[in-house]
Structure formats: C-alpha cells, structure tokens
Amino acid sequence: MSETNSANALQPATRGRATLRIRLAVGAVLAPVAAATWLGSALAQQQEKIPDFSLDHKSAWLMISDNLLPPDSGPGPVTFDKRYPYVDNRQANRTNSQPTYRVADLTNPILTPWAVEQLKKANDWVLAGKVPFRARERCYPSGVPSWVVYTLVQPIHILQTPTHVTMINEGGQEVRRIWLNVPHAVNPRPTWYGDSVGHYEGGDTLVVDTIGQTTKTFVDPYLTPHTEQLHVIERYKLTDGGKAIDISIYVEDPGAFTTPWNAKQRFQRIDRVWEEDICAENNADFLHYEVVPLPQADRPDF
C-alpha cells in the first residue's frame, strides 16, 4: 500500500535503535536542558511498574462498540442523526431489527463549517441509498482514533517490549507501533498511523500521543475529516482485574474542530486463537464503491 507507514517497514529493533539515536541527537543539539529532563523522566518510567496488556496466543482484546463513545461530560464525538438511528449488526441481531448505515449529526458544535461540508457529502451518499465507505471493508488503515472502532468482529493483540508497544488488529492485518519514552520525530512525514510515542503511568495505564497522520484517514466511522494538525492522546487503562481495558481519548485539530473534545471506548478480553486475515488480496470489490477505491501500491513509499 503506497501510504503504508514507512516507519513500520523497518524491523522493530532496528527502527527503535535508529529512532532513539536520531531523537537523542536532535534533543542534544536543540534543547540540552529539555533532553536532560526527558532522560530523567525516561529512567523513572523504566523503574515504574508496567501494566501487562499482552495476552497468551489464545486470548485477545475485542472492542465493545464500533462507535466512539461520549465522555462523562463536555464536548464529545460525532454520533448519528436522531432522525436516522444507527443500528449495528449486533444490535440488529439482539432486537430482530434491520441494521442501518451511519448518518452523522451535523449539529454537533465541535464541527467547523469545513468539517460539516465534508460530512454532508458522506450523509448525502447514504441517504441516496448507496453503500458507504468503511475502512475495514475497503482494506484501508483506520488511522487514530478510529483504530479503536475499526471492527466489532476481529480483535486486537498487544505486544510489549522495553522500547515499543505493537498493536495488531487481525483485520488486514492492521499494525500500530508506539515508541516508548522518546520524543516525537521532528516534522514527521504524514502516515496512516502517524508518529505515536508513549509512556506508562500509574502502574496500570499506557499513554499514547499521536501526531503526523495523513489526511486520507478519518477520525471515526462517520467519515469525520481532519487536517494535518490532528493531535490525539489515548490512555489505555487496565480494569476489571485485567479482563478489560478502558480507553479515554482526547482529540484536537483547530482545522476541523471548534474545540478539543473527548471520547471513550472499552476492550474486553475474549478467548480467541490468533488468526491471519488478508484483506486487499482477497477483496473482489463487489460493491464498487466509487468515492474511495481499493488501495493499490504502484511503488513503495520508503
């Protein structure tokens, strides 16, 4: 795929060593005091208790909703227009009703006029009776924060090392790499999952800070757009005795949103043998979605 994160193309250990050398060098030259502060913080992080998000090969994390959930208070994510309630397949099966496609609520005050205009195009497509775009069904990387609402069917596996955390969704497979206790790259090239750096906090939480995403991704399944100013902070907290992960999400993008806003999600531990599922090579494009074609790579981007 031509937009595949070039950082992901390197072996983790190689990329980790190279990134750390580059970032340390930049910090030493540009801001020695800041670099010293960061190094002290990194050493403290290494001594702190680290939450264990990894599972054995017969377990995985499955999201409870394919929508970003509203926060307890304050501005929240885009949701469905109440005139056109969204019913996912799970709910349809439980209630013996018909599943529906998403139609976004354009009155959400977080949206700038530009974002409203883009969402209206997606709404008009659905209301015209056409099949909407979904990243998973089109073999597209989801981006962040829509990573946490990618699919209700295929779970996420988390691998942890001292230098990075790798999150893998079976659908694709989609892979995120989060580099621990390092600063962001300087002027990162826009990529599918951006430049994600993280650290552990409080013995039960992984904090992930992401910038540098390509505007080819969407913020959520409603196709809420964003600009290259998008900044996302996710907090993955182990709960329920290690049987669940509660995720709080902070989003800001002055190009697309009138204010920063928050959302939530939850992963539940399930019994699941790790399976391989290839998307693009097996997708015959039966629905002929015209707005966003199947991704094709005619040359590598690294």
URRA-V808923 format. One record per residue. RES is the residue in one letter. SS is DSSP state (~ for helix, > for strand, _ for the rest). PHI is phi in radians with two decimals (999 if undefined). Layout:
RES,SS,PHI
RES,SS,PHI
This chain:
M,_,999
S,_,-1.16
E,_,-1.73
T,_,-0.98
N,_,-0.99
S,~,-1.11
A,~,-1.12
N,~,-1.23
A,~,-1.29
L,_,-1.52
Q,_,-1.10
P,~,-0.94
A,~,-1.10
T,~,-1.13
R,~,-1.10
G,~,-1.06
R,~,-1.13
A,~,-1.15
T,~,-1.12
L,~,-1.10
R,~,-1.09
I,~,-1.11
R,~,-1.19
L,~,-1.10
A,~,-1.11
V,~,-1.08
G,~,-1.10
A,~,-1.16
V,~,-1.38
L,~,-1.53
A,_,-2.63
P,~,-1.08
V,~,-1.17
A,~,-1.11
A,~,-1.11
A,~,-1.13
T,~,-1.07
W,~,-1.10
L,~,-1.11
G,~,-1.11
S,~,-1.13
A,~,-1.10
L,~,-1.13
A,~,-1.11
Q,~,-1.08
Q,~,-1.12
Q,~,-1.53
E,_,-1.35
K,_,-1.07
I,_,-1.87
P,_,-1.18
D,_,-1.79
F,_,-1.59
S,_,-1.33
L,_,-2.22
D,_,-1.30
H,_,-1.23
K,_,-1.92
S,>,-2.33
A,>,-2.78
W,>,-1.89
L,>,-2.06
M,>,-1.23
I,_,-1.55
S,_,-2.58
D,_,-1.78
N,_,-2.17
L,_,-1.17
L,>,-1.56
P,>,-1.21
P,_,-1.32
D,_,-1.16
S,_,-2.76
G,_,1.51
P,_,-1.02
G,_,-2.25
P,_,-1.30
V,_,-1.15
T,_,-2.29
F,>,-1.42
D,_,-1.17
K,_,-1.07
R,_,-1.30
Y,_,-2.33
P,_,-1.00
Y,_,-1.53
V,_,-2.16
D,_,-1.43
N,~,-1.10
R,~,-1.10
Q,~,-1.11
A,~,-1.08
N,~,-1.17
R,~,-1.19
T,~,-1.79
N,_,0.94
S,_,-2.13
Q,_,-1.63
P,_,-1.15
T,_,-2.27
Y,_,-1.59
R,_,-1.39
V,_,-2.22
A,>,-1.29
D,_,-1.40
L,_,-1.39
T,_,-1.55
N,_,-1.02
P,_,-1.19
I,_,-1.29
L,>,-1.50
T,_,-1.34
P,~,-0.96
W,~,-1.10
A,~,-1.15
V,~,-1.06
E,~,-1.07
Q,~,-1.18
L,~,-1.17
K,~,-1.07
K,~,-1.07
A,~,-1.14
N,~,-1.07
D,~,-1.05
W,~,-1.09
V,~,-1.17
L,~,-1.17
A,_,-1.45
G,_,1.50
K,_,-1.71
V,_,-1.40
P,_,-1.35
F,_,-1.33
R,_,-2.33
A,_,-0.97
R,_,-1.09
E,_,-1.28
R,_,-1.83
C,_,1.13
Y,_,-1.74
P,_,-1.04
S,_,-1.42
G,_,1.40
V,_,-2.18
P,_,-1.62
S,~,-1.13
W,~,-0.91
V,~,-1.46
V,~,-2.28
Y,_,-1.17
T,_,-2.85
L,_,-1.56
V,_,-1.78
Q,_,-1.82
P,_,-1.46
I,>,-1.98
H,>,-1.95
I,>,-2.11
L,>,-2.01
Q,>,-2.11
T,_,-2.30
P,_,-1.09
T,_,-1.81
H,>,-2.77
V,>,-2.04
T,>,-1.97
M,>,-1.97
I,>,-2.17
N,>,-1.69
E,_,-1.04
G,>,-1.31
G,>,2.47
Q,_,-1.44
E,>,-1.67
V,>,-2.22
R,>,-2.03
R,>,-2.12
I,>,-2.07
W,>,-1.60
L,>,-1.61
N,_,0.98
V,_,-2.34
P,_,-1.36
H,_,-1.10
A,_,-1.09
V,_,-1.37
N,_,0.87
P,_,-1.12
R,_,-1.22
P,_,-1.03
T,>,-2.43
W,_,-0.99
Y,_,-1.94
G,_,1.16
D,>,-1.76
S,>,-1.87
V,>,-2.18
G,>,-2.60
H,>,-2.73
Y,>,-1.58
E,>,-2.56
G,_,1.21
G,_,1.41
D,_,-2.43
T,>,-2.31
L,>,-1.87
V,>,-1.78
V,>,-2.15
D,>,-1.99
T,>,-2.21
I,>,-2.34
G,_,1.26
Q,>,-1.62
T,_,-1.15
T,_,-1.35
K,_,-1.32
T,_,-1.57
F,_,-2.07
V,_,-1.25
D,_,-2.70
P,_,-1.22
Y,_,-1.38
L,_,1.27
T,_,-1.11
P,_,-1.43
H,_,-2.60
T,_,-1.90
E,_,-1.27
Q,_,-1.51
L,_,-1.00
H,>,-2.34
V,>,-2.21
I,>,-2.12
E,>,-1.95
R,>,-2.17
Y,>,-1.70
K,>,-2.07
L,>,-1.19
T,>,-2.40
D,~,0.94
G,~,1.11
G,~,1.50
K,_,-1.61
A,>,-2.59
I,>,-2.19
D,>,-1.63
I,>,-2.07
S,>,-1.89
I,>,-2.25
Y,>,-1.97
V,>,-2.27
E,>,-2.45
D,_,-2.89
P,_,-1.11
G,_,-1.39
A,_,-2.06
F,>,-2.20
T,_,-1.35
T,_,-2.75
P,_,-1.08
W,>,-2.52
N,>,-2.25
A,>,-2.60
K,>,-2.35
Q,>,-2.75
R,>,-2.48
F,>,-1.81
Q,>,-2.00
R,>,-1.29
I,>,-2.27
D,>,-1.41
R,_,-2.79
V,_,-1.35
W,_,-1.08
E,_,-2.06
E,_,-1.79
D,>,-2.43
I,>,-1.56
C,_,-1.72
A,~,-1.04
E,~,-1.18
N,~,-1.91
N,_,-1.58
A,_,-1.54
D,_,1.04
F,_,-1.12
L,_,-1.50
H,_,0.92
Y,_,-1.22
E,_,-1.53
V,_,-1.24
V,_,-2.20
P,_,-1.28
L,_,-1.03
P,_,-1.19
Q,_,-2.28
A,_,-1.91
D,_,-1.69
R,_,-2.79
P,_,-1.29
D,_,-1.84
F,_,-2.45
